[in-house]
Amino acid sequence: MTNTLRVLSNFMVSGLLLFCINLQAEDFDDEVVYSTEGYCLLANEGVASDYLSAYAKKLGVTPSKKVCRSFQEIVQESRPANWDYPQGRPYPGSVVRLTSAQVQLVKAINKTNE
C-alpha cells in the first residue's frame, strides 16, 4: 500500500468511528437510567408521589428518607442558586443525568415554589 492509500484508509476508519460514536451519543440522550441518587434528587425537589412511586417500581426499591437526606446535603452544598441543569446534571460533578422531561418537571416545581 502506498502512503496515500494508508492515509486515506486511516481517514476513512477515523470518520467511521466518529460517526458510530455520534450515533451512540444520540441514543443516550433518550436513555433513562434509574438510580437511588436519581430517585432521591427528584424526591428532594418535591416531585409528585405518583411519579416517585413509578420511578421506585422501575428502580426495584424505594430508597429510605435517610439515604435521600444525605443526597440532599450533597446537592445543597454543591449546587449554585442559579443552576440550570446543564446536560441534565442535577448538581456540579454529578454522574446522574436527568431526562429533559425530568428537568422540566423539576423546573416547574421550583417555579411554583418561588
ABEGO torsion letter per residue (X at the ends): XBAAAAAAAAAAAAAAAAAAAAAAAAAAAABBBBBAAAAAAAAAAGBBAAAAAAAAAAAGBBBBAAAAAAAAAAAAAABBAABAGBGGBABBGBABBBBAAAAAAAAAAAAAAX
